[in-house]
């Protein structure tokens, strides 16, 4: 059976993070949503997403196909309900499509917007769903705990050097991890260190925390928990309740809190974000569908930064700032609370960051990690550049 993660009509609420990926490729907890489903179902998965993303994220049909909403995280009750689905049936919750099981002919014309030919079964239990960007850090703590159990069950952890201080025993160390003279407090939540991860001397880490494979925590870092760092990333300074996707760097001093940082991002030295307003008021975030600022219902909400974005040394981000794909920010003062995709500049003003210049930067960034910035990436980003033109009103 083919497992296909689909994007539904609410995908645009997750922009700009999903301009460059299907919804199920968002990271929350230790794993991305698609990785969670693959581990639970013990099989591979493919994607039904925007046409311009399908070259990088293809779809695969088989005689029997299970479509699953890519914004939903798996749990045992959901898995049981999906297992009970028959061909031609769909699982829904208050008109939200959760999943559908279809034969190949029906699968090839399936649309999450048209369910007339399916038998609808109501699902009455609660589940975790990523609707807005801030949901990623909001649900990160419980998802780290869920993923920790999923990944480590029945396995033996490797040992850390005796130079480290470990409080509690809810820690799992993969092979090749290096850590010296650092403290790990698992009494507040589990800690997971992925393959070949490096924790330099003098770091203080509280759970829940996840460090992806081949990632680095720089000397003296302070990580307060409810935080995930994806593979091939570097972090330092002070971090609290944030999710950093793969291949990104926040390698120096500075505070990052209640934030989401995409792939191939770089946070300059001594850059900081505010995660609470001076008047303690509710934080609003830029909303792409309405082209206005949306109430989040949160008192703590920091920075949402999409893929390929960069900021220079000493950048200061206001509470609830959204930075679009490929933006490059520098200079003194606070940039505005919404920095459009492919913007170049800062507090003194912005101009368009042309694709030619952005591609030159990306080529160098990818090369540092021995990855080719290929035509697939260029085609994808070129399309995002077109889709976001309306927001660059400089």
Secondary structure as GFF3:
##gff-version 3
##sequence-region A 1 394
A	DSSP	beta_strand	2	6	.	.	.	ID=ss1
A	DSSP	three_ten_helix	11	14	.	.	.	ID=ss2
A	DSSP	three_ten_helix	23	25	.	.	.	ID=ss3
A	DSSP	alpha_helix	33	41	.	.	.	ID=ss4
A	DSSP	beta_strand	45	48	.	.	.	ID=ss5
A	DSSP	three_ten_helix	51	53	.	.	.	ID=ss6
A	DSSP	beta_strand	64	69	.	.	.	ID=ss7
A	DSSP	alpha_helix	76	83	.	.	.	ID=ss8
A	DSSP	beta_strand	89	93	.	.	.	ID=ss9
A	DSSP	beta_strand	96	103	.	.	.	ID=ss10
A	DSSP	alpha_helix	104	107	.	.	.	ID=ss11
A	DSSP	beta_strand	119	122	.	.	.	ID=ss12
A	DSSP	alpha_helix	134	138	.	.	.	ID=ss13
A	DSSP	alpha_helix	140	152	.	.	.	ID=ss14
A	DSSP	beta_strand	165	167	.	.	.	ID=ss15
A	DSSP	beta_strand	171	173	.	.	.	ID=ss16
A	DSSP	beta_strand	178	179	.	.	.	ID=ss17
A	DSSP	beta_strand	183	185	.	.	.	ID=ss18
A	DSSP	beta_strand	191	193	.	.	.	ID=ss19
A	DSSP	beta_strand	198	199	.	.	.	ID=ss20
A	DSSP	beta_strand	204	206	.	.	.	ID=ss21
A	DSSP	beta_strand	209	211	.	.	.	ID=ss22
A	DSSP	beta_strand	216	217	.	.	.	ID=ss23
A	DSSP	beta_strand	222	223	.	.	.	ID=ss24
A	DSSP	beta_strand	227	229	.	.	.	ID=ss25
A	DSSP	beta_strand	234	235	.	.	.	ID=ss26
A	DSSP	beta_strand	238	240	.	.	.	ID=ss27
A	DSSP	beta_strand	243	244	.	.	.	ID=ss28
A	DSSP	beta_strand	249	250	.	.	.	ID=ss29
A	DSSP	beta_strand	255	257	.	.	.	ID=ss30
A	DSSP	beta_strand	260	261	.	.	.	ID=ss31
A	DSSP	beta_strand	266	267	.	.	.	ID=ss32
A	DSSP	beta_strand	272	273	.	.	.	ID=ss33
A	DSSP	beta_strand	284	287	.	.	.	ID=ss34
A	DSSP	beta_strand	292	295	.	.	.	ID=ss35
A	DSSP	beta_strand	303	305	.	.	.	ID=ss36
A	DSSP	beta_strand	310	311	.	.	.	ID=ss37
A	DSSP	beta_strand	316	317	.	.	.	ID=ss38
A	DSSP	beta_strand	321	323	.	.	.	ID=ss39
A	DSSP	beta_strand	328	329	.	.	.	ID=ss40
A	DSSP	beta_strand	338	339	.	.	.	ID=ss41
A	DSSP	beta_strand	343	346	.	.	.	ID=ss42
A	DSSP	beta_strand	349	352	.	.	.	ID=ss43
A	DSSP	alpha_helix	355	368	.	.	.	ID=ss44
A	DSSP	alpha_helix	375	387	.	.	.	ID=ss45
A	DSSP	three_ten_helix	389	391	.	.	.	ID=ss46
###
